[in-house]
Amino acid sequence: MTVAITGLGLISCLGEGREAHSAWPAEPVLDETGFAPFPIHPLTPLKLEDHIPRREFRQMEGWQRLGTHAAGLAIADAGAGALVGQMDLMVAAGGGERDTTLDATLLAEILTVAPSDREAWLNRKLGEGLRPTLFLAQLSNLLAGSISILHNVAGSSRTFLGEEAAGAEALRVAHARVADGTSRIMLVGAAWIAARWDNLLTYAPWLQQNAWAPTAEREKLVPGSGAAFLVLEKLDAALARGARPLALLEEVRTDMVPLDTGAPDVSAAPFQAPAGALAVADATGHLMEAAFPMAVAMAALAGKQHVTGFGHRHGHFAATVKEYRA
């Protein structure tokens, strides 16, 4: 069964929406000082109120707001607002986001408390400082919950946990379910915030430091903040409701082998992409869980057929995207 991409919700340093991600930037959009020595691709300013009531902001960190907003963009782009009651949801997420302000406060104050009193003091401070439904990190499945509640997505929901591979696997399973007819319409994607010290320090060994360089000229990652959600549905069902597919998603494959296989390095030559290939990370930065969904989405916009991706430690991913011709 043919699977169509009918909606995209994209946010990155390039802007938000389909149009902002259709043109490749002449120069990278960077913040090289705010989180030095790590260069990052910063998030574009957003009008979050378009898809998230302000009263809901308190219970969300940036990651949740970003993903929920992008999911709303995808639903609107697909013209699928009337189908959210049937829509299934696949979200890829990391370990949530810590409340770094509370972390810093606790670390600064705990040494002033007598050792015998620290456990009771810590429990009291956590009870006073943490927001409802949270602990020191937001639970990974809270993003899917927020999308379901705020956008009335009432189908099944699944959260995939685990960095870049989670985003690729979520897309693979979403494609498979639509292709075999077990899902009428699917919303799939992820979000990631680079501009947080907790995230940058977690991945520091894999991150480029100081000067930015294109992917082909460096061995490490330059992270970016962004989100990518796609609406997938059966081609005939999409056409029957009057939707115009952006592209066809023919195949998604994932392989979880480690990047370092232990084999001898037979070449010191830098990575060389095929002629005409586009390195999405050069435009948006590396988006962790959202990296592969973003790559597939941008391939659909750019008319590129083959999409490949990789994880910073393990995982290789591939997809085939084809132009839709009526």
N, C-alpha and C positions, 0 to 999 in steps of 0.2 A: 504494500500500500504506500502510495507516494505521500511524503511528509512535506508540508509547506511551512516556510517562515512567513508569518503574516504580520508580526509586530515586533518592534525593537524599542527597548528602553535603555538608552546609553547615556552615561555620565562619565566625564573624565576631565583632564586639564584642557581638553579641546572645547568643552562646552557640554550642552545636553541636547539630546535628540538626534534624529537621523541626519539632518542637514549638517550639524556641527562635525559629524564623524565621516562625512562623505569626502571631504577635501583633506589631503595630507598636508600637515603644517610645513612651511619652509624651514622654520627653526623650532627646536624643541621648546616647550613651555616648562620652565624649570624654576625651582626654588633651591638655590645652592648655598644659602646662608642660614635659613631658619632652623635647620636641623644638621648643621655642619658637624662632622665632615661628610655627611651623607647627602648627596643631591637627590631631590625628589621631584616628581611631577605633581604639582599641587592641584587641589580640587577647584573647579570653577565655582563662582558664586551661584547659589541656587535659590529659587523661589519655592521653598519646601511647602509653603502653605497651599500650593496648588493641589497637592495630593495628600497632605497630612494636616489634620486640624491642630492648631497651635496648642490646644489643651493636652495633646498627646506627646508633646515634645519632652516633657519632664521625665517620662519613663524610658526615653530612648537616648542612647549615645549616637555619635555621628554615623557609625556603621549601620545601625538600624534605620536611621532617617534616610540615609543614602539609598539603601536597598529598597525600602518601602516606596520612596519617590520614583526610583527607576522602574519598579514593578508597575506603578501607576502609569508611567509613560508608555510602557510596552502595551498594557491593556488598551490605553487610548489610541495608540498608533495602529493597533490591530482592529480598532472599531469593535472590540469584543466586550464592551461594558454589559451588554445584555446576556452574555454567556458566562459570567463569573460564577453563577450557581452550579454550572457543570464543570468548571475549570479545575484541573488538578495542578498541584504546585510542587516543584522540585527546587530546593534551595541548597547551595553549597556555602558552608560557613566554617570559620576557624574556631578558636576556643572562646569567642566572645571578646569583649573589650573590658579591661579593668577600669575601675574608677581611680585614675591616677592621682587626682587631687586628694582623695581620702588616703590612698597609699602613702603619699608624701607626708601628710599630716600625722599619720600613725607612726611612721618611721622617725619623724622629727621629735615626737613627744614621748615615745615609749621608754626611752632611756632615762627620762626624768621620773619614772614611776618605780617604786621599790619592786625588786624582783618577785617578792611574794604576792604582790598585788597586781602583777601584769596581766594574768589571765582574766581576772574579773574586769579589770580596766579595759582590756581589748574587747571583750564581749559587749561591754556597755557602749563603747565607742562605735563598734560595728552596728549595733542596734540603732544608735542615734543617727549614724551617718549614711547608711546604705538606703537606697530608694526602695520602695515597695517592689517585690518580685525579683530583686537582684541580690547578688552576693558580691564578692570582690571582682567577679567578672560576669558579664552578661551571658546567660546561657545561649548556646549556639542556636537552639531552635526558636528563640524569641523573634528572630527576623521573620521566619515563616508565619509565626503567630500574628505578628503585627500586620503582615501583608493580608492574611486571611481576614482579620478583623476589619481593617481600614478599607480594604477593597472588596470585601464580601466574597472572597474566593472560597467557595464552599465544597470543592471536591476534596480528594485525598491530598495529604501533605506529607512530604518526606524531606528530611534534612540530611545532607551528606557532610560529614566532618572530615577535614583533612587536606588543607592547602590546595595546591593547583589541581591535584588528582581528583579532589572532590568536585570541582567545577566541571572537569571533563566527564567524570562518571555520571554526574547529575544530568548532563546533556545527553550522554549515551542512553541512559535509562529512559529519559523523557522521549527521545526519538524512538526507542524500541516500543514503548507503550503506545504511542500514537500510531506507529507503523503496523502493529498487530491488532489495532482496534480496541485495546483496553482503555484508552483515553480518548475522549472526543476532542478535547482542546487542552493544551498544557502550557503553563507558565514556568519557565526555568531560568535560573541565573544566580548571581552572587554579587556581593559588594565587599570592598576592602578600603580601609583608611590607612594611608602611608604616614600621614603627618601626626604620628603619635610616637613618643619615645619608647613606650613599651613594645610596640611592634618593631620599630627599627632596631632596638637592642636585642630582641629575640632573634632576628635574622641577620644581625651584624656580620657574622662570618661570610655571608654570601652576598653582601652588598658592596657596590662600588663606592669608593671614597674620593673626596675632593672633586676633580674635574669630571664632567660628564663626557661620555664617548658613545658613539653608535654601538649597537649590539655586536656588529661584526668586528669591532676593534677592542672589545673588552671581554674579560672572563667572568665578571660578576654582574649582578642585577642592579638596575636603578628602579626603585619602587615608585608606584603612582597610586593616587587615590582615585577610585572610580567604581562603577557598577555597570553590569550588563545583564539585562533580562530579555528573553526571547519568548514570543508566543508561537507555539507549534500546533498545527492541526492538519487533519487529512485534507489533501488537495481538493477532493470533490466536495467535501463539506464546506471548505472555505469558499469555493466558487459558488456553491449553492446559496450562501448567505450574502453574496455580492462582494466579498473581500478580494483584493488583488494581491496575490502572493509577492513578496519581495524576492524570494529565491526558493529553491528546493533543497532540503537537507537530505542527502542520499544515504550517508553512512557516517557513523561515529565509532571510533575504536580507541581503546585505552590499553596500555601495557604498563605494569607497575615495576618493571625492572629498575634497579638503581642506576643512576647516571655513571657512577664509577664502578665499572664491571671488574676491575682488576686486570684487564688486558693491557699489554704494553702499548704505549703511545707510539703509533707508527708514523705520525706526522705532526710537526710543530706548526703547520700552516694554520692561520686563523680560519674561523668558520666562514664558509662561503655559501651564501644562499643562492638558489637558482636565479638566473636572469629574470628580472621582472617581479621578483618576490618582494613583499613588503614586510618589514619587521614591525609588528604592531607595538611592541614595547618601546620602540624609538619614538612613537607618537604619544602613547598614553602612560608609559611606564609599566613596570611589571605589577599586575593587579592580583597576584596570588590566586585565591579561589575564583575570582572573576576573569582571570587572564584568558582562559580558553573560550568561555562564552563570548568575551569581547572580540577575540580573534575571529571566531565564526561569524559574528555579527558584521564585523568590518569587511570580511571577505564577501559577504552577501551584498554589501553596499558597493564594494570596489569591483565586483564582477570576477573575483578570483575563485578558482575551482578547488584548489587543494589547500587545506589548513593543517599545519602541524604545530605542536606545542610540547612543552616539557616542564617538569617540576624542578625546583631548585636542588632537590636531593634525589628524587626518584620519579619515575613516570614519564612515558612518552604517549602522545595523543595525536590523533589524526581524524580529519573529517573531510567529506566531499560535499561541496556546495555547488549547485548548478543554477544557472540563470533560468528564470521562469519565462516561457514563451507561450502566450495564449494561442 
